[in-house]
Amino acid sequence: MSRHFTQVVVAVAFCCVLLLAAPAIAGAQIIMGEEIKFDFTKPETLKERLDYSDHDKLALSEKGLGWDAKEGQILSSAWFQTTAPIPLGYAWTPTAGVTIHAHLDVDFPYIGTNSLGVLYVRYSPDTKNWSPWQALAGDRRPDKSKLTHDYSGAVIIPQRDRTPYYALLQEFYKLHPESAGDEEDGVRWIVKNDPHYFEKTLPFVGYIQFLFESPLHSGEHVKSMHNLVIWSLPGLHTQSRREREYDPKKPSPWQYRAAP
């Protein structure tokens, strides 16, 4: 799996005035685009990062993920899942909104009703408690001379779920002003007081995983999956110590994980 990060800073109106008045307040919206690629033709790069169905039939090879049985056979519900949680956000703050554009390269010659397959995504704050899988919208092959499948969708946390979590963070920041703006510190405090907190609510996106399901004919392979994942942070927020010391050349995504 490979990752490429692109950061865009969008200035908010009157942010300069606010920054002069309160240096600890960040006044720009951060929009991050991450290109995450899984190359199924290079099995050595996917160790402990991928699981798939029908291990007695499917295999990873230089052709991709697929099988080479006798012609005319079909696996009606083949699937693969990314198993290593993909962290988003920054080490000091996760995100609450993600847009996904996914592109699968395949060698499926069949163009039937179910040839597109379904790509799903789910999210977690701590790699232990996960949302249900939700399907991304799929498009038929945009160019039938190329064997590609495109999908897109979004994961957005309802404000109703965000508000109680945000209130707890503010309570923590008042008790520990030295940690103001550092959500990881706040999350550890929340979980210390309520170890089952994330079993009851999933108020932000710290990690995502993907699941793909499709009928698979003998001789067919998935060659790669290329995902553009875009997320953003709130405009005005208190800068934590870690944000002020952050080096953009050394990306540091969300890293809080539930205790084993």
KEDREN-358408 format. One record per residue (C-alpha): residue number from 1; residue in one letter; chain; y, z, x. Coordinates in Angstrom, 1 decimal. Layout:
<rs>
+------+------+-------+--------+--------+--------+
! resi ! resn ! chain !      y !      z !      x !
+------+------+-------+--------+--------+--------+
!  NUM !    A !     A !      Y !      Z !      X !
...
+------+------+-------+--------+--------+--------+
</rs>
This chain:
<rs>
+------+------+-------+--------+--------+--------+
! resi ! resn ! chain !      y !      z !      x !
+------+------+-------+--------+--------+--------+
!    1 !    M !     A !    0.0 !    0.0 !    0.0 !
!    2 !    S !     A !    3.4 !   -0.9 !    1.4 !
!    3 !    R !     A !    6.9 !    0.3 !    0.2 !
!    4 !    H !     A !   10.3 !   -1.2 !    0.8 !
!    5 !    F !     A !   13.4 !    0.8 !   -0.3 !
!    6 !    T !     A !   16.8 !   -0.7 !   -1.4 !
!    7 !    Q !     A !   19.6 !    1.7 !   -2.3 !
!    8 !    V !     A !   22.7 !    0.7 !   -4.2 !
!    9 !    V !     A !   25.6 !    3.1 !   -4.8 !
!   10 !    V !     A !   27.7 !    2.5 !   -8.0 !
!   11 !    A !     A !   31.1 !    4.2 !   -7.9 !
!   12 !    V !     A !   32.1 !    6.1 !  -11.0 !
!   13 !    A !     A !   35.7 !    5.8 !  -12.2 !
!   14 !    F !     A !   38.0 !    8.5 !  -10.9 !
!   15 !    C !     A !   35.3 !    9.8 !   -8.6 !
!   16 !    C !     A !   37.6 !    9.8 !   -5.6 !
!   17 !    V !     A !   40.0 !   12.2 !   -7.4 !
!   18 !    L !     A !   37.0 !   14.5 !   -8.2 !
!   19 !    L !     A !   35.7 !   14.4 !   -4.7 !
!   20 !    L !     A !   39.1 !   15.4 !   -3.3 !
!   21 !    A !     A !   39.2 !   18.3 !   -5.7 !
!   22 !    A !     A !   35.6 !   19.5 !   -5.2 !
!   23 !    P !     A !   33.9 !   18.2 !   -2.1 !
!   24 !    A !     A !   30.5 !   19.5 !   -3.3 !
!   25 !    I !     A !   30.5 !   17.3 !   -6.3 !
!   26 !    A !     A !   28.9 !   13.8 !   -5.9 !
!   27 !    G !     A !   30.7 !   11.2 !   -8.0 !
!   28 !    A !     A !   28.7 !    8.1 !   -7.6 !
!   29 !    Q !     A !   25.5 !    6.9 !   -9.4 !
!   30 !    I !     A !   22.6 !    6.2 !   -7.1 !
!   31 !    I !     A !   20.4 !    3.3 !   -8.1 !
!   32 !    M !     A !   17.2 !    2.9 !   -6.0 !
!   33 !    G !     A !   15.0 !   -0.1 !   -6.0 !
!   34 !    E !     A !   11.5 !    0.2 !   -4.4 !
!   35 !    E !     A !    9.1 !   -2.6 !   -3.8 !
!   36 !    I !     A !    5.6 !   -1.3 !   -3.9 !
!   37 !    K !     A !    2.8 !   -3.7 !   -3.0 !
!   38 !    F !     A !   -1.0 !   -3.3 !   -3.1 !
!   39 !    D !     A !   -2.8 !   -6.1 !   -1.2 !
!   40 !    F !     A !   -6.4 !   -6.2 !   -2.5 !
!   41 !    T !     A !   -7.4 !   -8.8 !    0.1 !
!   42 !    K !     A !   -6.9 !   -6.0 !    2.8 !
!   43 !    P !     A !   -9.4 !   -3.3 !    1.7 !
!   44 !    E !     A !   -8.6 !   -1.1 !    4.8 !
!   45 !    T !     A !   -5.0 !   -0.6 !    3.4 !
!   46 !    L !     A !   -6.3 !    0.9 !    0.1 !
!   47 !    K !     A !   -8.6 !    3.7 !    1.3 !
!   48 !    E !     A !   -8.1 !    6.7 !   -1.0 !
!   49 !    R !     A !   -5.3 !    4.8 !   -2.9 !
!   50 !    L !     A !   -7.4 !    2.9 !   -5.4 !
!   51 !    D !     A !  -10.3 !    3.4 !   -7.8 !
!   52 !    Y !     A !  -12.0 !    0.8 !   -9.9 !
!   53 !    S !     A !  -14.8 !    0.4 !  -12.5 !
!   54 !    D !     A !  -18.4 !   -1.0 !  -12.0 !
!   55 !    H !     A !  -18.9 !    0.0 !   -8.4 !
!   56 !    D !     A !  -22.3 !   -1.7 !   -8.5 !
!   57 !    K !     A !  -20.6 !   -5.0 !   -9.3 !
!   58 !    L !     A !  -17.0 !   -5.0 !   -8.2 !
!   59 !    A !     A !  -15.9 !   -4.9 !   -4.6 !
!   60 !    L !     A !  -12.8 !   -5.3 !   -2.4 !
!   61 !    S !     A !  -13.0 !   -8.2 !    0.1 !
!   62 !    E !     A !  -10.8 !  -10.8 !    1.6 !
!   63 !    K !     A !  -10.8 !  -12.5 !   -1.8 !
!   64 !    G !     A !   -9.4 !   -9.4 !   -3.5 !
!   65 !    L !     A !  -10.9 !   -7.1 !   -6.1 !
!   66 !    G !     A !  -13.6 !   -8.9 !   -8.1 !
!   67 !    W !     A !  -17.2 !  -10.0 !   -8.1 !
!   68 !    D !     A !  -19.3 !  -13.0 !   -7.3 !
!   69 !    A !     A !  -22.2 !  -12.9 !   -9.7 !
!   70 !    K !     A !  -23.8 !  -15.9 !  -11.3 !
!   71 !    E !     A !  -21.5 !  -18.1 !  -13.3 !
!   72 !    G !     A !  -21.1 !  -17.3 !  -16.9 !
!   73 !    Q !     A !  -21.3 !  -13.5 !  -16.6 !
!   74 !    I !     A !  -18.4 !  -11.2 !  -17.7 !
!   75 !    L !     A !  -17.4 !   -7.6 !  -17.4 !
!   76 !    S !     A !  -15.7 !   -6.9 !  -20.7 !
!   77 !    S !     A !  -13.6 !   -3.9 !  -19.7 !
!   78 !    A !     A !  -13.1 !   -3.9 !  -15.9 !
!   79 !    W !     A !  -10.3 !   -1.8 !  -14.6 !
!   80 !    F !     A !   -8.6 !   -0.5 !  -11.4 !
!   81 !    Q !     A !   -6.3 !    2.5 !  -11.0 !
!   82 !    T !     A !   -3.9 !    3.5 !   -8.2 !
!   83 !    T !     A !   -5.0 !    7.0 !   -7.3 !
!   84 !    A !     A !   -2.4 !    8.1 !   -4.7 !
!   85 !    P !     A !    0.6 !    9.4 !   -6.7 !
!   86 !    I !     A !    3.7 !    7.3 !   -6.0 !
!   87 !    P !     A !    6.7 !    9.6 !   -5.4 !
!   88 !    L !     A !   10.1 !    8.6 !   -6.7 !
!   89 !    G !     A !   13.6 !   10.2 !   -6.6 !
!   90 !    Y !     A !   14.7 !   12.3 !   -3.6 !
!   91 !    A !     A !   13.2 !   15.4 !   -2.1 !
!   92 !    W !     A !   15.9 !   17.5 !   -3.8 !
!   93 !    T !     A !   15.9 !   15.8 !   -7.2 !
!   94 !    P !     A !   13.5 !   13.6 !   -9.3 !
!   95 !    T !     A !   14.6 !   11.0 !  -11.8 !
!   96 !    A !     A !   14.4 !   10.9 !  -15.6 !
!   97 !    G !     A !   14.5 !    7.1 !  -16.1 !
!   98 !    V !     A !   12.4 !    4.3 !  -14.4 !
!   99 !    T !     A !   12.3 !    0.6 !  -15.0 !
!  100 !    I !     A !    9.3 !   -1.3 !  -13.8 !
!  101 !    H !     A !    8.7 !   -5.0 !  -13.1 !
!  102 !    A !     A !    5.1 !   -5.8 !  -12.0 !
!  103 !    H !     A !    3.6 !   -9.0 !  -10.7 !
!  104 !    L !     A !   -0.1 !   -9.5 !  -10.3 !
!  105 !    D !     A !   -1.6 !  -12.4 !   -8.3 !
!  106 !    V !     A !   -5.0 !  -13.4 !   -9.5 !
!  107 !    D !     A !   -7.5 !  -16.3 !   -9.5 !
!  108 !    F !     A !   -8.4 !  -16.1 !  -13.2 !
!  109 !    P !     A !   -9.1 !  -19.7 !  -14.3 !
!  110 !    Y !     A !   -9.7 !  -18.7 !  -17.9 !
!  111 !    I !     A !   -6.7 !  -18.8 !  -20.2 !
!  112 !    G !     A !   -8.1 !  -17.1 !  -23.2 !
!  113 !    T !     A !   -6.8 !  -14.5 !  -25.7 !
!  114 !    N !     A !   -7.6 !  -11.6 !  -23.4 !
!  115 !    S !     A !   -7.0 !  -13.3 !  -20.0 !
!  116 !    L !     A !   -3.7 !  -11.5 !  -19.4 !
!  117 !    G !     A !   -5.1 !   -8.0 !  -19.2 !
!  118 !    V !     A !   -3.1 !   -4.8 !  -19.8 !
!  119 !    L !     A !   -1.1 !   -2.9 !  -17.2 !
!  120 !    Y !     A !   -0.3 !    0.8 !  -17.9 !
!  121 !    V !     A !    1.8 !    3.4 !  -16.2 !
!  122 !    R !     A !    1.9 !    7.2 !  -16.4 !
!  123 !    Y !     A !    4.1 !    9.8 !  -14.8 !
!  124 !    S !     A !    4.0 !   13.4 !  -13.6 !
!  125 !    P !     A !    6.4 !   16.1 !  -12.3 !
!  126 !    D !     A !    3.8 !   17.7 !  -10.0 !
!  127 !    T !     A !    0.7 !   15.4 !   -9.5 !
!  128 !    K !     A !   -1.4 !   17.7 !  -11.7 !
!  129 !    N !     A !    0.1 !   17.3 !  -15.2 !
!  130 !    W !     A !    0.3 !   13.7 !  -16.3 !
!  131 !    S !     A !    1.7 !   11.9 !  -19.3 !
!  132 !    P !     A !   -0.6 !    9.7 !  -21.4 !
!  133 !    W !     A !   -0.9 !    6.1 !  -20.2 !
!  134 !    Q !     A !    1.6 !    3.7 !  -21.7 !
!  135 !    A !     A !    1.3 !   -0.1 !  -21.7 !
!  136 !    L !     A !    3.9 !   -2.3 !  -20.0 !
!  137 !    A !     A !    4.9 !   -5.5 !  -21.9 !
!  138 !    G !     A !    3.0 !   -8.5 !  -20.5 !
!  139 !    D !     A !    4.0 !  -12.1 !  -20.4 !
!  140 !    R !     A !    1.8 !  -15.1 !  -20.3 !
!  141 !    R !     A !    1.7 !  -16.9 !  -17.1 !
!  142 !    P !     A !    5.3 !  -18.1 !  -16.6 !
!  143 !    D !     A !    4.1 !  -21.0 !  -14.4 !
!  144 !    K !     A !    0.5 !  -22.1 !  -15.3 !
!  145 !    S !     A !    0.3 !  -23.9 !  -12.0 !
!  146 !    K !     A !    0.3 !  -20.4 !  -10.4 !
!  147 !    L !     A !   -2.2 !  -17.7 !  -11.2 !
!  148 !    T !     A !    0.2 !  -14.8 !  -11.8 !
!  149 !    H !     A !    0.7 !  -12.2 !  -14.6 !
!  150 !    D !     A !    4.0 !  -10.5 !  -15.1 !
!  151 !    Y !     A !    4.7 !   -7.1 !  -16.8 !
!  152 !    S !     A !    7.8 !   -5.0 !  -17.4 !
!  153 !    G !     A !    8.7 !   -1.8 !  -19.1 !
!  154 !    A !     A !   10.5 !    1.6 !  -18.7 !
!  155 !    V !     A !    9.7 !    5.3 !  -18.6 !
!  156 !    I !     A !   12.6 !    7.3 !  -20.0 !
!  157 !    I !     A !   12.4 !   11.0 !  -20.6 !
!  158 !    P !     A !   14.0 !   12.0 !  -24.0 !
!  159 !    Q !     A !   17.1 !   14.2 !  -23.7 !
!  160 !    R !     A !   15.4 !   16.6 !  -26.1 !
!  161 !    D !     A !   12.8 !   17.4 !  -23.4 !
!  162 !    R !     A !   15.4 !   17.4 !  -20.6 !
!  163 !    T !     A !   17.9 !   19.9 !  -22.2 !
!  164 !    P !     A !   15.7 !   23.1 !  -22.0 !
!  165 !    Y !     A !   14.7 !   22.2 !  -18.4 !
!  166 !    Y !     A !   18.3 !   21.6 !  -17.4 !
!  167 !    A !     A !   19.3 !   25.0 !  -18.9 !
!  168 !    L !     A !   16.7 !   26.7 !  -16.7 !
!  169 !    L !     A !   18.0 !   24.9 !  -13.6 !
!  170 !    Q !     A !   21.5 !   26.2 !  -14.4 !
!  171 !    E !     A !   20.2 !   29.7 !  -14.8 !
!  172 !    F !     A !   18.5 !   29.4 !  -11.4 !
!  173 !    Y !     A !   21.6 !   28.0 !   -9.7 !
!  174 !    K !     A !   23.7 !   31.0 !  -11.0 !
!  175 !    L !     A !   21.2 !   33.4 !   -9.5 !
!  176 !    H !     A !   20.8 !   31.5 !   -6.3 !
!  177 !    P !     A !   24.1 !   29.6 !   -5.6 !
!  178 !    E !     A !   22.9 !   28.7 !   -2.1 !
!  179 !    S !     A !   20.3 !   26.4 !   -3.7 !
!  180 !    A !     A !   22.7 !   24.7 !   -6.1 !
!  181 !    G !     A !   21.7 !   21.1 !   -6.6 !
!  182 !    D !     A !   18.2 !   21.4 !   -5.2 !
!  183 !    E !     A !   15.8 !   20.9 !   -8.1 !
!  184 !    E !     A !   12.8 !   21.5 !   -6.0 !
!  185 !    D !     A !   13.9 !   25.1 !   -5.4 !
!  186 !    G !     A !   14.6 !   25.3 !   -9.1 !
!  187 !    V !     A !   11.2 !   24.0 !  -10.0 !
!  188 !    R !     A !    9.5 !   26.5 !   -7.8 !
!  189 !    W !     A !   11.4 !   29.3 !   -9.4 !
!  190 !    I !     A !   10.6 !   28.0 !  -12.9 !
!  191 !    V !     A !    6.9 !   27.7 !  -12.1 !
!  192 !    K !     A !    6.8 !   31.1 !  -10.5 !
!  193 !    N !     A !    8.1 !   32.6 !  -13.7 !
!  194 !    D !     A !    5.9 !   30.4 !  -16.0 !
!  195 !    P !     A !    2.9 !   29.0 !  -14.1 !
!  196 !    H !     A !    2.0 !   26.8 !  -17.1 !
!  197 !    Y !     A !    5.4 !   25.3 !  -17.6 !
!  198 !    F !     A !    4.4 !   21.7 !  -16.9 !
!  199 !    E !     A !    1.4 !   22.0 !  -19.1 !
!  200 !    K !     A !    3.9 !   22.3 !  -22.0 !
!  201 !    T !     A !    6.6 !   19.8 !  -21.0 !
!  202 !    L !     A !    7.1 !   16.9 !  -18.6 !
!  203 !    P !     A !   10.9 !   16.8 !  -18.3 !
!  204 !    F !     A !   11.2 !   14.4 !  -15.3 !
!  205 !    V !     A !    9.5 !   11.7 !  -13.4 !
!  206 !    G !     A !    8.4 !   12.8 !  -10.0 !
!  207 !    Y !     A !    5.4 !   10.5 !   -9.5 !
!  208 !    I !     A !    3.8 !    7.5 !  -11.2 !
!  209 !    Q !     A !    0.4 !    5.8 !  -11.2 !
!  210 !    F !     A !   -0.8 !    2.4 !  -12.5 !
!  211 !    L !     A !   -3.9 !    1.3 !  -14.4 !
!  212 !    F !     A !   -5.0 !   -2.3 !  -15.1 !
!  213 !    E !     A !   -7.6 !   -3.3 !  -17.6 !
!  214 !    S !     A !   -9.0 !   -6.8 !  -18.2 !
!  215 !    P !     A !  -12.1 !   -8.7 !  -18.9 !
!  216 !    L !     A !  -13.3 !  -10.1 !  -15.6 !
!  217 !    H !     A !  -15.5 !  -13.2 !  -15.3 !
!  218 !    S !     A !  -17.8 !  -13.7 !  -12.4 !
!  219 !    G !     A !  -15.9 !  -15.3 !   -9.5 !
!  220 !    E !     A !  -12.6 !  -13.9 !  -10.6 !
!  221 !    H !     A !  -10.4 !  -11.6 !   -8.4 !
!  222 !    V !     A !   -7.2 !   -9.7 !   -8.4 !
!  223 !    K !     A !   -5.5 !  -10.5 !   -5.2 !
!  224 !    S !     A !   -2.4 !   -8.3 !   -5.2 !
!  225 !    M !     A !    0.0 !   -6.2 !   -7.3 !
!  226 !    H !     A !    3.7 !   -6.2 !   -6.5 !
!  227 !    N !     A !    5.8 !   -3.7 !   -8.3 !
!  228 !    L !     A !    9.6 !   -3.4 !   -8.3 !
!  229 !    V !     A !   10.4 !    0.2 !   -9.5 !
!  230 !    I !     A !   14.1 !    1.0 !  -10.2 !
!  231 !    W !     A !   15.4 !    4.5 !  -10.9 !
!  232 !    S !     A !   18.7 !    6.2 !  -10.9 !
!  233 !    L !     A !   20.3 !    9.6 !  -10.6 !
!  234 !    P !     A !   23.1 !   11.1 !  -12.8 !
!  235 !    G !     A !   26.7 !   10.2 !  -11.9 !
!  236 !    L !     A !   28.4 !   13.5 !  -11.3 !
!  237 !    H !     A !   26.2 !   16.3 !   -9.9 !
!  238 !    T !     A !   26.4 !   19.2 !   -7.4 !
!  239 !    Q !     A !   25.3 !   18.1 !   -3.9 !
!  240 !    S !     A !   22.6 !   20.2 !   -2.4 !
!  241 !    R !     A !   22.5 !   21.0 !    1.3 !
!  242 !    R !     A !   19.6 !   18.5 !    1.7 !
!  243 !    E !     A !   21.6 !   15.8 !    0.0 !
!  244 !    R !     A !   24.6 !   16.4 !    2.2 !
!  245 !    E !     A !   22.3 !   16.1 !    5.3 !
!  246 !    Y !     A !   20.3 !   13.2 !    4.1 !
!  247 !    D !     A !   19.7 !   10.2 !    6.4 !
!  248 !    P !     A !   19.3 !    7.0 !    4.3 !
!  249 !    K !     A !   17.3 !    5.5 !    7.2 !
!  250 !    K !     A !   14.6 !    8.1 !    6.5 !
!  251 !    P !     A !   13.7 !    7.9 !    2.8 !
!  252 !    S !     A !   12.5 !   11.3 !    1.5 !
!  253 !    P !     A !   11.2 !   11.0 !   -2.1 !
!  254 !    W !     A !   10.2 !   13.8 !   -4.5 !
!  255 !    Q !     A !    7.5 !   16.0 !   -2.9 !
!  256 !    Y !     A !    6.9 !   19.0 !   -5.1 !
!  257 !    R !     A !    3.2 !   19.3 !   -5.9 !
!  258 !    A !     A !    1.4 !   21.9 !   -8.0 !
!  259 !    A !     A !   -0.7 !   24.4 !   -6.2 !
!  260 !    P !     A !   -4.4 !   23.3 !   -6.0 !
+------+------+-------+--------+--------+--------+
</rs>
